[in-house]
């Protein structure tokens, strides 16, 4: 996948962490894709398909680990902190960060090699 899809996968992964993708989280993902400069050359109409592809990957055996590996393998180093930041935005979108989301953020931080101070 390309870096756009990897960032979207990251956001969908966090949104799905507690098995409840809220409207606030989905709205936040849409806003990030529409307004963050890294998505300037992204075709917004592709968002639902990419999100569905991520959800399908998550449903497979070892889906969580596989999805994180795909994200890490697809992101250039300079976008790893961006991926972690958008993950945090989505986790906080509904006003509270659940335990499952915190654990997933921790897994992403290690997978993306984001240092503790930055996180």
C-alpha atoms as a printed R data frame, in Angstrom:
    type eleno elety resid chain resno       x       y      z
1   ATOM     1    CA   UNK     A     1   0.000   0.000  0.000
2   ATOM     2    CA   UNK     A     2   1.094   3.608 -0.405
3   ATOM     3    CA   UNK     A     3   1.713   6.091  2.394
4   ATOM     4    CA   UNK     A     4  -1.823   7.504  2.166
5   ATOM     5    CA   UNK     A     5  -3.338   4.071  2.687
6   ATOM     6    CA   UNK     A     6  -0.902   3.344  5.523
7   ATOM     7    CA   UNK     A     7  -2.006   6.497  7.346
8   ATOM     8    CA   UNK     A     8  -5.659   5.609  6.772
9   ATOM     9    CA   UNK     A     9  -5.052   2.039  7.962
10  ATOM    10    CA   UNK     A    10  -3.506   3.492 11.124
11  ATOM    11    CA   UNK     A    11  -6.582   5.606 11.814
12  ATOM    12    CA   UNK     A    12  -9.031   2.790 11.060
13  ATOM    13    CA   UNK     A    13  -7.039   0.435 13.266
14  ATOM    14    CA   UNK     A    14  -7.325   2.776 16.242
15  ATOM    15    CA   UNK     A    15 -10.991   3.441 15.571
16  ATOM    16    CA   UNK     A    16 -11.718  -0.294 15.493
17  ATOM    17    CA   UNK     A    17  -9.611  -1.092 18.575
18  ATOM    18    CA   UNK     A    18 -12.589  -1.158 20.918
19  ATOM    19    CA   UNK     A    19 -14.855  -2.794 18.302
20  ATOM    20    CA   UNK     A    20 -16.933   0.409 18.116
21  ATOM    21    CA   UNK     A    21 -16.130   2.787 15.271
22  ATOM    22    CA   UNK     A    22 -17.998   5.881 16.439
23  ATOM    23    CA   UNK     A    23 -19.350   8.638 14.227
24  ATOM    24    CA   UNK     A    24 -16.935  11.065 15.875
25  ATOM    25    CA   UNK     A    25 -13.983   8.832 14.982
26  ATOM    26    CA   UNK     A    26 -15.154   8.416 11.392
27  ATOM    27    CA   UNK     A    27 -15.714  12.164 11.089
28  ATOM    28    CA   UNK     A    28 -12.211  12.811 12.448
29  ATOM    29    CA   UNK     A    29 -10.691  10.419  9.897
30  ATOM    30    CA   UNK     A    30 -12.544  12.216  7.098
31  ATOM    31    CA   UNK     A    31 -11.419  15.632  8.329
32  ATOM    32    CA   UNK     A    32  -7.805  14.532  8.644
33  ATOM    33    CA   UNK     A    33  -7.832  13.145  5.109
34  ATOM    34    CA   UNK     A    34  -9.454  16.299  3.755
35  ATOM    35    CA   UNK     A    35  -7.265  18.855  5.514
36  ATOM    36    CA   UNK     A    36  -3.862  17.404  6.445
37  ATOM    37    CA   UNK     A    37  -1.265  18.487  3.855
38  ATOM    38    CA   UNK     A    38   0.124  14.955  3.496
39  ATOM    39    CA   UNK     A    39  -3.196  14.053  1.811
40  ATOM    40    CA   UNK     A    40  -3.162  16.956 -0.677
41  ATOM    41    CA   UNK     A    41  -2.603  14.577 -3.610
42  ATOM    42    CA   UNK     A    42  -5.004  11.897 -2.306
43  ATOM    43    CA   UNK     A    43  -8.300  11.189 -4.063
44  ATOM    44    CA   UNK     A    44 -10.854  11.488 -1.233
45  ATOM    45    CA   UNK     A    45 -13.321   9.159 -2.988
46  ATOM    46    CA   UNK     A    46 -10.886   6.280 -2.340
47  ATOM    47    CA   UNK     A    47 -11.248   6.601  1.448
48  ATOM    48    CA   UNK     A    48 -14.172   4.146  1.895
49  ATOM    49    CA   UNK     A    49 -12.466   1.423 -0.166
50  ATOM    50    CA   UNK     A    50  -9.177   1.779  1.707
51  ATOM    51    CA   UNK     A    51 -10.983   1.731  5.069
52  ATOM    52    CA   UNK     A    52 -12.887  -1.394  4.003
53  ATOM    53    CA   UNK     A    53  -9.643  -3.074  2.886
54  ATOM    54    CA   UNK     A    54  -8.166  -2.369  6.316
55  ATOM    55    CA   UNK     A    55 -11.234  -3.754  8.086
56  ATOM    56    CA   UNK     A    56 -11.001  -6.902  5.953
57  ATOM    57    CA   UNK     A    57  -7.336  -7.337  6.863
58  ATOM    58    CA   UNK     A    58  -8.164  -6.898 10.546
59  ATOM    59    CA   UNK     A    59 -10.759  -9.676 10.316
60  ATOM    60    CA   UNK     A    60  -8.190 -12.199  9.071
61  ATOM    61    CA   UNK     A    61  -6.112 -14.516 11.252
62  ATOM    62    CA   UNK     A    62  -3.428 -12.459 13.014
63  ATOM    63    CA   UNK     A    63  -5.126  -9.407 11.512
64  ATOM    64    CA   UNK     A    64  -3.880  -6.936 14.102
65  ATOM    65    CA   UNK     A    65  -0.236  -7.939 13.790
66  ATOM    66    CA   UNK     A    66  -0.484  -8.194 10.007
67  ATOM    67    CA   UNK     A    67  -2.050  -4.735  9.726
68  ATOM    68    CA   UNK     A    68   0.609  -3.152 11.929
69  ATOM    69    CA   UNK     A    69   3.328  -4.830  9.847
70  ATOM    70    CA   UNK     A    70   1.785  -3.488  6.633
71  ATOM    71    CA   UNK     A    71   1.548   0.008  8.105
72  ATOM    72    CA   UNK     A    72   5.144  -0.011  9.348
73  ATOM    73    CA   UNK     A    73   6.429  -1.489  6.089
74  ATOM    74    CA   UNK     A    74   4.602   1.100  3.982
75  ATOM    75    CA   UNK     A    75   5.433   4.312  5.819
76  ATOM    76    CA   UNK     A    76   8.605   6.256  5.125
77  ATOM    77    CA   UNK     A    77  10.492   7.212  8.288
78  ATOM    78    CA   UNK     A    78   9.448  10.862  8.037
79  ATOM    79    CA   UNK     A    79   5.741   9.912  8.291
80  ATOM    80    CA   UNK     A    80   5.933   7.588 11.289
81  ATOM    81    CA   UNK     A    81   5.393  10.340 13.847
82  ATOM    82    CA   UNK     A    82   2.569  11.682 11.673
83  ATOM    83    CA   UNK     A    83   0.943   8.247 11.734
84  ATOM    84    CA   UNK     A    84   1.192   8.143 15.522
85  ATOM    85    CA   UNK     A    85  -0.220  11.670 15.810
86  ATOM    86    CA   UNK     A    86  -3.265  10.927 13.635
87  ATOM    87    CA   UNK     A    87  -3.797   7.713 15.602
88  ATOM    88    CA   UNK     A    88  -3.922   9.785 18.795
89  ATOM    89    CA   UNK     A    89  -6.370  12.222 17.181
90  ATOM    90    CA   UNK     A    90  -8.728   9.400 16.256
91  ATOM    91    CA   UNK     A    91  -8.430   7.791 19.696
92  ATOM    92    CA   UNK     A    92  -9.401  11.091 21.347
93  ATOM    93    CA   UNK     A    93 -12.165  11.935 18.844
94  ATOM    94    CA   UNK     A    94 -15.047  10.688 20.970
95  ATOM    95    CA   UNK     A    95 -13.889  12.448 24.130
96  ATOM    96    CA   UNK     A    96 -12.308   9.507 25.920
97  ATOM    97    CA   UNK     A    97  -9.554   7.037 25.197
98  ATOM    98    CA   UNK     A    98 -10.501   3.496 26.123
99  ATOM    99    CA   UNK     A    99  -8.059   0.928 27.480
100 ATOM   100    CA   UNK     A   100  -8.032  -0.991 24.171
101 ATOM   101    CA   UNK     A   101  -7.133   2.188 22.301
102 ATOM   102    CA   UNK     A   102  -4.332   3.009 24.736
103 ATOM   103    CA   UNK     A   103  -2.883  -0.474 24.312
104 ATOM   104    CA   UNK     A   104  -3.062  -0.173 20.537
105 ATOM   105    CA   UNK     A   105  -1.386   3.249 20.642
106 ATOM   106    CA   UNK     A   106   1.406   1.656 22.654
107 ATOM   107    CA   UNK     A   107   1.771  -1.131 20.075
108 ATOM   108    CA   UNK     A   108   1.862   1.447 17.279
109 ATOM   109    CA   UNK     A   109   4.443   3.532 19.118
110 ATOM   110    CA   UNK     A   110   6.764   0.545 19.363
111 ATOM   111    CA   UNK     A   111   6.050  -0.649 15.831
112 ATOM   112    CA   UNK     A   112   6.595   2.791 14.330
113 ATOM   113    CA   UNK     A   113   9.642   3.365 16.542
114 ATOM   114    CA   UNK     A   114   8.286   6.632 17.949
115 ATOM   115    CA   UNK     A   115  10.291   7.597 21.005
116 ATOM   116    CA   UNK     A   116   8.562   8.032 24.347
117 ATOM   117    CA   UNK     A   117   9.092  11.795 24.590
118 ATOM   118    CA   UNK     A   118   7.556  12.378 21.150
119 ATOM   119    CA   UNK     A   119   4.616  10.118 21.994
